């Protein structure tokens, strides 16, 4: 029997890159999905051997969201969260339920990278941050005053952590018409580079608007 393998683009499985804490095996149980939504799920779901997995792209918003209950360390249950929710139109597709919103959580993203091994990132909805004069990014968790060196996939611990933030200047400019990286305001460029430096993963695409054309490809 002869097998012919062709290039296949597998979309993110349910909740995979939208909510990294929803992994059934590695997430914040019991608030997880019922399926394996890591890159390993591509092999089990499509019947494809691991050695044939090529590039692994992580798709992540420029801020963090979560649907339903469960720990959310960087959540902004305030005007900032409402602005992110309204500007980003953060509603569940099926239920219409509002998504909870907060600052970008790099501890969570590092955990997702550890599990999936991202080749590069697609950073979406950068334009949602256009109106902020300051933008915070969660860079570490503290527990009892001490920085913990990992993401604790445990509800009890996550509910107790204190987030250590890095504050970056915003750009207060509409970036939806930018089509090259150099056309972005310098503070927007710095935000992207900061994410790359912290995660040690290159950003390959940046979403700056609603249309298909509102995308910047870096390489």
Secondary structure by P-SEA (a helix, b strand, c coil): cbbbbcccccccccccccccccccccccccccccccccaaaaaaaaccccccccbbbbbbccbbbbccccccccccccaaaaaaaaaacccccccccbbbbbcccaaaaaaaaaaccccccccccccccccccbbbbbccccccccccccccccaaaaacbbbbbbbbbbcccccccccccccccaaaaaaaaaaaaaacccccbbbcccccccccccc
